[in-house]
Amino acid sequence: MARPGDAAANREQAVAFRAASDRIHERLSDWHARQQRQRQDNLAARETLCEQLETLLAQPAAEADPDALREIRDPRPPAVAAVVTGAAGRRRGHRQALWPYSS
């Protein structure tokens, strides 16, 4: 074991640490690239939604469906949508709304 202040041992540890760190970063490079692509895809999707909403807001129509606009603005995951619309609670052909805002 190296004594405190032993410059050669400290250099050895620093080199070993740097080599291990470089190997880890190399192994994770594909994962980091996938994460970056996912962030870019998510940003593009959000920008598209914003453009769609801005277009809808710029052209209001008397027959516009506020629920459809709300669905665009606040999409629900499929499992939540099933519960909200009562699809998860169907029995014998009965459809019962489980959420006050269901369609």
DSSP file (Angstrom, degrees, kcal/mol; ACC not computed):
  #  RESIDUE AA STRUCTURE BP1 BP2  ACC     N-H-->O    O-->H-N    N-H-->O    O-->H-N    TCO  KAPPA ALPHA  PHI   PSI    X-CA   Y-CA   Z-CA
    1    1 A M              0   0    0      0, 0.0     2,-0.2     0, 0.0     8,-0.0   0.000 360.0 360.0 360.0 140.2    0.0    0.0    0.0
    2    2 A A        -     0   0    0      7,-0.1     3,-0.1     1,-0.1     0, 0.0  -0.461 360.0-125.5 -77.7 144.5    1.2    3.4   -0.9
    3    3 A R    >   -     0   0    0     -2,-0.2     3,-2.2     1,-0.1     6,-0.1  -0.602  39.3 -89.0 -83.9 149.9    2.1    5.9    1.8
    4    4 A P  T 3  S+     0   0    0      0, 0.0    -1,-0.1     0, 0.0     3,-0.1  -0.335 117.2  26.1 -56.2 136.0    0.4    9.3    1.7
    5    5 A G  T 3  S+     0   0    0      1,-0.2     2,-1.2    -3,-0.1     3,-0.1   0.387  79.8 139.1  90.7  -4.1    2.5   11.7   -0.4
    6    6 A D    <>  -     0   0    0     -3,-2.2     4,-2.2     1,-0.2    -1,-0.2  -0.634  35.4-167.0 -75.8 100.1    4.1    8.9   -2.5
    7    7 A A  H  > S+     0   0    0     -2,-1.2     4,-2.3     1,-0.2     5,-0.2   0.852  81.5  53.1 -62.0 -39.0    4.0   10.6   -5.9
    8    8 A A  H  > S+     0   0    0      1,-0.2     4,-2.2     2,-0.2    -1,-0.2   0.921 111.2  46.1 -65.0 -43.3    4.7    7.4   -7.9
    9    9 A A  H  > S+     0   0    0      2,-0.2     4,-2.5     1,-0.2    -2,-0.2   0.898 111.9  51.6 -66.3 -40.0    1.8    5.5   -6.3
   10   10 A N  H  X S+     0   0    0     -4,-2.2     4,-2.4     2,-0.2    -1,-0.2   0.895 110.3  48.8 -63.5 -39.8   -0.5    8.4   -6.7
   11   11 A R  H  X S+     0   0    0     -4,-2.3     4,-2.6     2,-0.2    -2,-0.2   0.911 110.2  52.1 -64.7 -41.5    0.4    8.6  -10.4
   12   12 A E  H  X S+     0   0    0     -4,-2.2     4,-2.4     1,-0.2    -2,-0.2   0.925 111.6  45.8 -60.1 -45.9   -0.2    4.9  -10.8
   13   13 A Q  H  X S+     0   0    0     -4,-2.5     4,-2.8     1,-0.2    -1,-0.2   0.894 112.0  51.8 -64.3 -40.2   -3.6    5.2   -9.2
   14   14 A A  H  X S+     0   0    0     -4,-2.4     4,-2.4     2,-0.2    -2,-0.2   0.906 111.1  47.2 -64.4 -41.2   -4.5    8.2  -11.3
   15   15 A V  H  X S+     0   0    0     -4,-2.6     4,-2.4     2,-0.2    -2,-0.2   0.918 113.6  48.1 -66.1 -43.3   -3.5    6.3  -14.5
   16   16 A A  H  X S+     0   0    0     -4,-2.4     4,-2.3     2,-0.2    -2,-0.2   0.916 113.1  48.1 -63.6 -43.0   -5.5    3.2  -13.5
   17   17 A F  H  X S+     0   0    0     -4,-2.8     4,-2.7     1,-0.2    -2,-0.2   0.925 111.5  49.8 -62.9 -44.3   -8.5    5.3  -12.6
   18   18 A R  H  X S+     0   0    0     -4,-2.4     4,-2.5    -5,-0.2    -2,-0.2   0.900 110.5  50.1 -62.3 -41.2   -8.3    7.2  -15.9
   19   19 A A  H  X S+     0   0    0     -4,-2.4     4,-2.1     2,-0.2    -1,-0.2   0.917 112.7  46.5 -64.2 -43.9   -8.0    3.9  -17.9
   20   20 A A  H  X S+     0   0    0     -4,-2.3     4,-2.2     2,-0.2    -2,-0.2   0.917 112.5  50.6 -64.3 -43.1  -11.1    2.4  -16.1
   21   21 A S  H  X S+     0   0    0     -4,-2.7     4,-2.5     1,-0.2    -2,-0.2   0.908 109.6  50.4 -61.5 -43.2  -13.0    5.6  -16.6
   22   22 A D  H  X S+     0   0    0     -4,-2.5     4,-2.2     1,-0.2    -1,-0.2   0.893 109.4  51.1 -63.0 -40.4  -12.2    5.7  -20.3
   23   23 A R  H  X S+     0   0    0     -4,-2.1     4,-2.3     2,-0.2    -2,-0.2   0.912 110.8  48.9 -63.8 -41.9  -13.3    2.0  -20.7
   24   24 A I  H  X S+     0   0    0     -4,-2.2     4,-2.0     1,-0.2    -2,-0.2   0.937 111.4  48.6 -63.1 -46.5  -16.7    2.8  -19.0
   25   25 A H  H  X S+     0   0    0     -4,-2.5     4,-0.6     1,-0.2    -1,-0.2   0.880 111.0  51.4 -61.9 -37.0  -17.3    5.9  -21.2
   26   26 A E  H >< S+     0   0    0     -4,-2.2     3,-0.8     1,-0.2     4,-0.4   0.917 109.8  48.9 -65.8 -43.0  -16.5    3.8  -24.3
   27   27 A R  H 3< S+     0   0    0     -4,-2.3     3,-0.4     1,-0.2     4,-0.4   0.848 114.6  45.9 -64.1 -34.0  -18.9    1.1  -23.2
   28   28 A L  H 3X S+     0   0    0     -4,-2.0     4,-2.8     1,-0.2    -1,-0.2   0.487  84.8  94.2 -88.7  -3.1  -21.7    3.7  -22.6
   29   29 A S  H <X S+     0   0    0     -3,-0.8     4,-2.2    -4,-0.6    -1,-0.2   0.893  86.0  48.1 -61.2 -40.9  -21.1    5.6  -25.8
   30   30 A D  H  > S+     0   0    0     -4,-0.4     4,-2.4    -3,-0.4    -1,-0.2   0.917 112.7  49.4 -64.0 -41.9  -23.8    3.7  -27.8
   31   31 A W  H  > S+     0   0    0     -4,-0.4     4,-2.5     1,-0.2    -2,-0.2   0.918 110.8  49.5 -62.6 -44.2  -26.3    4.2  -24.9
   32   32 A H  H  X S+     0   0    0     -4,-2.8     4,-2.3     1,-0.2    -1,-0.2   0.895 110.4  51.1 -62.1 -39.4  -25.5    7.9  -24.7
   33   33 A A  H  X S+     0   0    0     -4,-2.2     4,-2.4    -5,-0.2    -2,-0.2   0.913 110.3  48.7 -65.0 -41.9  -26.1    8.2  -28.5
   34   34 A R  H  X S+     0   0    0     -4,-2.4     4,-2.5     2,-0.2    -2,-0.2   0.913 111.0  50.8 -63.7 -41.4  -29.4    6.4  -28.2
   35   35 A Q  H  X S+     0   0    0     -4,-2.5     4,-2.4     1,-0.2    -2,-0.2   0.909 110.2  49.5 -61.3 -42.2  -30.5    8.7  -25.3
   36   36 A Q  H  X S+     0   0    0     -4,-2.3     4,-2.2     2,-0.2    -2,-0.2   0.907 111.0  49.1 -64.7 -42.1  -29.5   11.8  -27.4
   37   37 A R  H  X S+     0   0    0     -4,-2.4     4,-2.7     2,-0.2    -2,-0.2   0.910 110.6  51.3 -63.5 -40.7  -31.5   10.5  -30.4
   38   38 A Q  H  X S+     0   0    0     -4,-2.5     4,-2.7     1,-0.2    -2,-0.2   0.911 109.5  49.6 -62.7 -42.3  -34.5    9.9  -28.1
   39   39 A R  H  X S+     0   0    0     -4,-2.4     4,-2.3     2,-0.2    -1,-0.2   0.903 112.0  48.5 -62.5 -40.5  -34.3   13.4  -26.7
   40   40 A Q  H  X S+     0   0    0     -4,-2.2     4,-2.4     2,-0.2    -2,-0.2   0.910 111.8  48.9 -66.5 -41.3  -34.1   14.8  -30.2
   41   41 A D  H  X S+     0   0    0     -4,-2.7     4,-2.3     2,-0.2    -2,-0.2   0.916 111.5  49.7 -63.2 -42.6  -37.1   12.7  -31.3
   42   42 A N  H  X S+     0   0    0     -4,-2.7     4,-2.5     2,-0.2    -2,-0.2   0.908 110.5  50.1 -62.8 -41.7  -39.1   13.8  -28.3
   43   43 A L  H  X S+     0   0    0     -4,-2.3     4,-2.5     2,-0.2    -1,-0.2   0.921 110.3  49.9 -62.5 -43.6  -38.3   17.5  -29.0
   44   44 A A  H  X S+     0   0    0     -4,-2.4     4,-2.2     1,-0.2    -2,-0.2   0.902 110.6  50.2 -62.4 -40.6  -39.4   17.1  -32.6
   45   45 A A  H  X S+     0   0    0     -4,-2.3     4,-2.3     2,-0.2    -1,-0.2   0.914 111.1  48.5 -64.4 -42.3  -42.7   15.5  -31.5
   46   46 A R  H  X S+     0   0    0     -4,-2.5     4,-2.4     1,-0.2    -2,-0.2   0.906 110.9  50.6 -63.8 -40.9  -43.3   18.3  -29.0
   47   47 A E  H  X S+     0   0    0     -4,-2.5     4,-2.3     2,-0.2    -1,-0.2   0.899 109.6  51.0 -64.1 -39.6  -42.6   20.9  -31.6
   48   48 A T  H  X S+     0   0    0     -4,-2.2     4,-2.4     2,-0.2    -2,-0.2   0.924 110.4  49.0 -62.7 -44.8  -45.0   19.2  -34.1
   49   49 A L  H  X S+     0   0    0     -4,-2.3     4,-2.6     1,-0.2    -2,-0.2   0.910 110.3  51.1 -61.3 -41.9  -47.7   19.2  -31.4
   50   50 A C  H  X S+     0   0    0     -4,-2.4     4,-2.6     1,-0.2    -1,-0.2   0.911 110.0  49.6 -62.3 -41.5  -47.2   22.9  -30.7
   51   51 A E  H  X S+     0   0    0     -4,-2.3     4,-2.2     2,-0.2    -1,-0.2   0.910 111.0  49.7 -63.4 -41.5  -47.4   23.7  -34.4
   52   52 A Q  H  X S+     0   0    0     -4,-2.4     4,-2.4     2,-0.2    -2,-0.2   0.925 112.6  46.8 -63.3 -43.8  -50.7   21.7  -34.7
   53   53 A L  H  X S+     0   0    0     -4,-2.6     4,-2.6     1,-0.2    -2,-0.2   0.903 110.9  51.5 -65.6 -40.5  -52.1   23.5  -31.6
   54   54 A E  H  X S+     0   0    0     -4,-2.6     4,-1.9     2,-0.2    -1,-0.2   0.892 110.1  50.2 -62.8 -38.8  -51.1   26.9  -32.9
   55   55 A T  H  X S+     0   0    0     -4,-2.2     4,-0.9     2,-0.2    -2,-0.2   0.921 111.6  47.8 -64.2 -43.9  -52.7   26.1  -36.3
   56   56 A L  H >< S+     0   0    0     -4,-2.4     3,-0.6     1,-0.2    -2,-0.2   0.904 112.3  49.1 -63.4 -41.0  -55.9   25.1  -34.5
   57   57 A L  H 3< S+     0   0    0     -4,-2.6    -1,-0.2     1,-0.2    -2,-0.2   0.834 108.3  54.0 -68.4 -31.5  -55.9   28.2  -32.4
   58   58 A A  H 3< S+     0   0    0     -4,-1.9    -1,-0.2     1,-0.3    -2,-0.2   0.689 114.8  41.3 -75.5 -17.8  -55.3   30.4  -35.4
   59   59 A Q  S << S-     0   0    0     -4,-0.9    -1,-0.3    -3,-0.6    -2,-0.1  -0.533  79.0-176.4-128.7  65.5  -58.4   28.9  -37.2
   60   60 A P        -     0   0    0      0, 0.0     2,-0.4     0, 0.0    -3,-0.1  -0.340   6.1-164.4 -65.8 144.8  -61.1   28.6  -34.6
   61   61 A A    >   -     0   0    0      1,-0.1     3,-1.5    -5,-0.1    -2,-0.0  -0.965  28.1-129.2-130.5 147.0  -64.3   26.9  -35.8
   62   62 A A  T 3  S+     0   0    0     -2,-0.4    -1,-0.1     1,-0.3     0, 0.0   0.824 111.8  50.2 -63.3 -30.7  -67.7   26.8  -34.3
   63   63 A E  T 3  S+     0   0    0      2,-0.1    -1,-0.3    -3,-0.0     2,-0.0   0.320  80.4 133.9 -91.9   9.6  -67.8   23.1  -34.7
   64   64 A A    <   -     0   0    0     -3,-1.5     3,-0.1     1,-0.1    -8,-0.0  -0.335  56.5-130.2 -61.3 138.7  -64.4   22.5  -33.0
   65   65 A D     >  -     0   0    0      1,-0.2     4,-1.9     2,-0.0     3,-0.5  -0.818  14.0-163.4 -95.2 106.9  -64.5   19.7  -30.5
   66   66 A P  H  > S+     0   0    0      0, 0.0     4,-2.3     0, 0.0    -1,-0.2   0.818  90.5  57.7 -62.4 -28.9  -62.9   21.0  -27.2
   67   67 A D  H  > S+     0   0    0      2,-0.2     4,-2.1     1,-0.2     5,-0.1   0.888 105.2  50.0 -67.3 -37.4  -62.4   17.4  -26.1
   68   68 A A  H  > S+     0   0    0     -3,-0.5     4,-1.9     2,-0.2    -1,-0.2   0.906 110.9  49.3 -65.9 -40.8  -60.4   16.6  -29.1
   69   69 A L  H  X S+     0   0    0     -4,-1.9     4,-2.4     1,-0.2    -2,-0.2   0.907 110.6  50.7 -63.3 -40.8  -58.2   19.6  -28.5
   70   70 A R  H  X S+     0   0    0     -4,-2.3     4,-3.2     1,-0.2    -2,-0.2   0.882 107.9  53.2 -63.2 -38.4  -57.8   18.5  -24.9
   71   71 A E  H  < S+     0   0    0     -4,-2.1    -1,-0.2     2,-0.2    -2,-0.2   0.876 109.9  47.7 -66.0 -37.8  -56.8   15.0  -26.0
   72   72 A I  H  < S+     0   0    0     -4,-1.9    -2,-0.2     1,-0.2    -1,-0.2   0.924 117.1  43.1 -65.9 -44.1  -54.1   16.5  -28.3
   73   73 A R  H  < S+     0   0    0     -4,-2.4    -2,-0.2     1,-0.2    -1,-0.2   0.899 129.0  25.2 -69.3 -41.5  -52.8   18.7  -25.5
   74   74 A D  S  < S-     0   0    0     -4,-3.2    -1,-0.2    -5,-0.2    -2,-0.1  -0.594  78.6-173.1-126.0  68.4  -53.0   16.1  -22.7
   75   75 A P        -     0   0    0      0, 0.0    -3,-0.1     0, 0.0    -4,-0.1  -0.333  15.0-140.9 -65.4 145.7  -52.7   12.6  -24.3
   76   76 A R        -     0   0    0     -5,-0.1    -2,-0.0     1,-0.0    -5,-0.0  -0.814  20.7-105.6-105.2 146.1  -53.2    9.7  -21.9
   77   77 A P     >  -     0   0    0      0, 0.0     4,-2.6     0, 0.0     3,-0.4  -0.378  40.0-108.3 -61.2 151.3  -51.2    6.5  -21.9
   78   78 A P  H  > S+     0   0    0      0, 0.0     4,-2.2     0, 0.0     5,-0.2   0.854 117.9  52.7 -53.8 -40.2  -53.3    3.6  -23.3
   79   79 A A  H  > S+     0   0    0      1,-0.2     4,-1.6     2,-0.2     5,-0.1   0.911 112.4  44.6 -64.6 -40.9  -53.8    1.9  -20.0
   80   80 A V  H  > S+     0   0    0     -3,-0.4     4,-2.9     1,-0.2    -1,-0.2   0.904 111.2  53.6 -68.5 -41.1  -55.0    5.1  -18.4
   81   81 A A  H  X S+     0   0    0     -4,-2.6     4,-2.4     1,-0.2     6,-0.3   0.882 106.5  53.4 -61.0 -37.9  -57.3    5.8  -21.3
   82   82 A A  H  X>S+     0   0    0     -4,-2.2     6,-1.4    -5,-0.2     5,-1.4   0.907 112.7  43.1 -64.1 -41.3  -58.8    2.4  -21.0
   83   83 A V  H ><5S+     0   0    0     -4,-1.6     3,-0.6     4,-0.2    15,-0.5   0.908 113.5  52.0 -69.4 -42.0  -59.6    3.0  -17.3
   84   84 A V  H 3<5S+     0   0    0     -4,-2.9    15,-0.7     1,-0.2    14,-0.6   0.893 113.4  42.8 -63.5 -41.0  -60.9    6.5  -18.0
   85   85 A T  H 3<5S-     0   0    0     -4,-2.4    -1,-0.2    -5,-0.2    -2,-0.2   0.543 115.5-112.9 -84.8  -5.4  -63.3    5.4  -20.7
   86   86 A G  T X<5S+     0   0    0     -4,-0.6     3,-1.1    -3,-0.6    10,-0.4   0.483  79.4 128.1  90.3   2.5  -64.5    2.4  -18.7
   87   87 A A  G > <S+     0   0    0     -5,-1.4     3,-0.8    -6,-0.3    -4,-0.2   0.831  73.5  52.4 -62.1 -30.5  -62.9   -0.1  -21.1
   88   88 A A  G 3  S+     0   0    0     -6,-1.4    -1,-0.3     1,-0.2    -5,-0.1   0.702 110.0  49.1 -77.6 -18.3  -61.2   -1.8  -18.2
   89   89 A G  G <  S+     0   0    0     -3,-1.1    -1,-0.2    -7,-0.3    -2,-0.2   0.197  77.3 134.0-108.0  16.7  -64.4   -2.2  -16.3
   90   90 A R    <   +     0   0    0     -3,-0.8     2,-0.3    -4,-0.2     5,-0.2  -0.434  25.1 173.5 -71.3 137.6  -66.8   -3.6  -18.9
   91   91 A R  B >   -A   94   0A   0      3,-0.9     3,-2.3    -2,-0.1    -2,-0.0  -0.979  64.6 -12.2-143.0 132.4  -69.0   -6.6  -17.9
   92   92 A R  T 3  S-     0   0    0     -2,-0.3     3,-0.1     1,-0.3    -1,-0.0   0.842 126.6 -53.4  49.0  42.6  -71.7   -8.2  -19.9
   93   93 A G  T 3  S+     0   0    0      1,-0.3     2,-0.4     0, 0.0    -1,-0.3   0.472 103.9 131.7  78.7   0.5  -71.7   -5.5  -22.5
   94   94 A H  B <   -A   91   0A   0     -3,-2.3    -3,-0.9    -5,-0.1     2,-0.6  -0.701  42.8-156.2 -88.4 137.6  -72.2   -2.7  -20.0
   95   95 A R        -     0   0    0     -2,-0.4     2,-0.5    -5,-0.2    -8,-0.1  -0.954  13.2-178.0-114.0 118.4  -70.0    0.4  -20.3
   96   96 A Q        -     0   0    0     -2,-0.6     2,-0.3   -10,-0.4    -7,-0.2  -0.965  26.2-126.8-119.6 124.9  -69.6    2.3  -17.2
   97   97 A A        -     0   0    0     -2,-0.5   -12,-0.1     1,-0.1   -11,-0.1  -0.520  20.5-173.8 -69.7 129.0  -67.6    5.5  -17.1
   98   98 A L  S    S+     0   0    0    -14,-0.6    -1,-0.1   -15,-0.5   -13,-0.1   0.440  70.4  51.5-100.9  -1.4  -65.0    5.3  -14.3
   99   99 A W  S >  S-     0   0    0    -15,-0.7     3,-1.8     1,-0.1    -1,-0.1  -0.998  77.8-132.9-137.9 135.2  -63.9    8.9  -14.7
  100  100 A P  T 3  S+     0   0    0      0, 0.0    -1,-0.1     0, 0.0    -3,-0.0   0.716 106.7  51.7 -64.8 -17.9  -66.0   12.0  -14.8
  101  101 A Y  T 3  S+     0   0    0    -17,-0.0   -16,-0.1     2,-0.0   -17,-0.1   0.235  82.5 124.8-101.5  13.9  -64.2   13.3  -17.9
  102  102 A S    <         0   0    0     -3,-1.8   -17,-0.1   -18,-0.2    -5,-0.1  -0.313 360.0 360.0 -75.2 159.1  -64.6   10.2  -20.0
  103  103 A S              0   0    0    -36,-0.0    -1,-0.1    -2,-0.0   -18,-0.1   0.435 360.0 360.0 -89.7 360.0  -66.2   10.3  -23.4
